[in-house]
Amino acid sequence: MATVTAPAPRLALPGVLRHRAAHKLLLLALAAAILVPLANAHWASGSWPHALTVDLSGPLGRANDWIIDNRDSSPLFLYFFGYISNAVVLSVRGVYLVLLAAGWAGVTAFGALVAWRVAGVRLAVGTGVAFLACGLLGMWVPTMQTLALMVVAVLTSVVVGALLGLAGGLSERTDRALRPVLDTMQVLPAFAYLLPVVLVFGIGVPAAVLATVVYAAPPMARLTALGLRNADPEVLEAVESLGATGRQRLLTARLPLARKQLLLGLNQTIMMALSMAVIASVIGAGGLGDRVYQALASVDVGAALAAGIPIVLLAVVLDRVTAAAGEQTDESAGEPGSTLRPWLYALGATVAVAVAARLAGALDWPSGWTLNIAEPVNRVVDWMTAHLYSGVPYLGGTADWAGHFTTWVLDPVRDGLQWLPWWSVLLIVAALAWVIGTWRTALTAVLAMAAIGVLGVWKPSLDTLSQVLAAVAVTLVLGFATGIAAARSDRFERALRPVLDVCQTMPQFVYLIPVVALFGVGRAPAVAAAVVYALPAVVRITTQGLRQVDPAALESARSLGATSAQQLRQIQLPLARPALLLAVNQGVVLVLAVVIIGGLVGGGALGYDAVFGLAQGDLATGLVAGAAIVCLGLMLDRVTQPTERRTKKGA
C-alpha cells in the first residue's frame, strides 16, 4: 500500500496553484502564449500598429465647423442653449449686484454672522478677517465677481449632483450606469472640455459656469448616492411599517439620515468649484482667476499671489463653515423656530450694516486701505532664483536637481515604456489589474489602455504615464511619511493643517511660476507641480486612516510589549490598508489632473496636446488628448483599487 502514497515533489505544484494570484498569472501566461504569436503574425511588435488606429480628426473637424456655422441660426442654439446662457448671465449678474449693494461692510458682516451661527465666535472672527484681507490686498471687486460666479456655479452643481445622486441612490442599475459618466466628468481635464463648451456658448460667463458645473457636480452626486444607500435599514423599516409612501420615506428618513454626506458633498463641490476659478478665467470668467492669469502672462509672481490668496481664503472659510455644519447633530439643530430665528437676526443685522454703509457713502472698499505685496514677493522670488537655481555649494542648485531627476528617473521610465512592445504593455496592465481584482477589472483596464492606441496617441500617452508614475511615487513617499507623523502627533497635525489647506486650494497657476523659476522649464517642474497638488489629499487620507484604527487593537499590542514602530508596522498599517489604497487612488487621480498644467511648462505629451487644442480651436487634438487622459485615469484606477468579490464563485 506504500506505493499509493504520492511523491513529495508532486504536492508542490497544486500548492502553488492554490494561491489565487499565481493561478491568475498562470492562466494569463497561457492566454498570452496563444494570443501573442497571432498578434505578431498580423501586426509587428514595437509601438502600437498603425492599422489598429482610428482617425477622428475628420468627424470632429466637421462637428467643429457645423457648430460654428449654425451657432447663430440653429433652433437648438437659439431656443435651448441660448436660454441657458441668458439664465446663467442674469443669475450671476443678480448675485453680483446684491453683493455690491451690500457693500464690503455688509458682505463681511453677513459672512461672519453665518460662521457664528454655524460654528461659533472663533470661526466668525476668522471669516471676518478673511474678507477684510481680500480688501486689504486690493482685490475686493474681483473677489465679489468670483464669489458671484461661484454662488451660481455651486448652486447649479448641487442641484444637478443631488438629482443624479438621488437617482443613483434609489436605483442600483442607475448607479452602475452613472458611475462611468461621473468618472469621465471628474477625470477629463478641464482644458479638454473647455473647447466644446466655448464652441457652444462662446467666450464669457456662461461657458465658465457650465465648465465649473461639469467639474464640481460629481462629488455631490457620489456622496448623495452613498448617503442614501447607507441609510439605516432598521429606521427605514420602521418608517415603512407605519404606512409611509416611497416619497414620505425619502423625505422623512433617507434624506435626514444622509445629512452628513449631503453636507460633505456640498463642501467638496465648493472646493472643486473654487479650484476651477483660474482655469475658467481662460474663457472669460473674470474675477480673481483673470487677475491670476494676467499676472502669469507677465510672469509677475507677486501679483499672482495677491490674487491667489483671496481664492485660498474663500476656500478655507467655506470649507470650515460647511464642515462645521456637517458635524452638527440633529439635536443641536433644535426646534424649527429656534433654527430660523438666528438666521433672521443675521439677515436683519446684515441689512442694517449695509444701509448704514450706504448712508455713510462707504459701500466701496476705501482706496487707501490697500497693501501692496507684489513688490516684496517678487524680490523674494528674484533672490531665490539668483541664489538657489544654481551654484549652491555641494548641493548644485534646483536646476541641477531637476536635470538629474529628468536624466535618472523620467527619461529611463519613459524610454522603457516606449521600448516595450504594445502587447507587453497590455499584458502588464492585465496582470496588475487581475491580481488585485477580477477578470472584469482586468478587461476594463486593458480596454482602456487599448483605446489609447486606437486613438493614435500611444507614444504621448506613455510619456504622460511616465510622468504620472514618477510623480505618484514621490507623492506617496512624502505623503505616507508625513501622514504617519501627523497621525502620531496632534501638535504636528494642527501645525500642518493650514499648510495643506493652502497647497490644496491655491490655484496651480499661482505656484507654477515659482516652480518654474526654481526648476526651469521641462518635465521636472510639471512633476513638482503635480506633487504639490496631490500631496495634501494623500496626507489627509493617510492620517485619517491611521487615526481610525481600533484603539483596542493598539492597546492589546502595547500590553504585549510591542514598541511604537512594531505597532505601526504590524497593527496600524495593516488595519488602515483600505485608507492607504484610497490614498494611492486619489494620488493617481490628482496627479493626472495636473498633467494639463504640466503641458504649459514643458511637460509635453498629452498635456501639451490638450492646451494646443484649446489655444488653436482644434477640437480633434484637444478632445483626443483629453479622452486619452481619461483612459489613463481609468486604467490606473483599476490597477490601484482592489475589487471586492461578491461571491467565491465570482473570484
Disulfide bonds with the S-S distance in Angstrom:
none
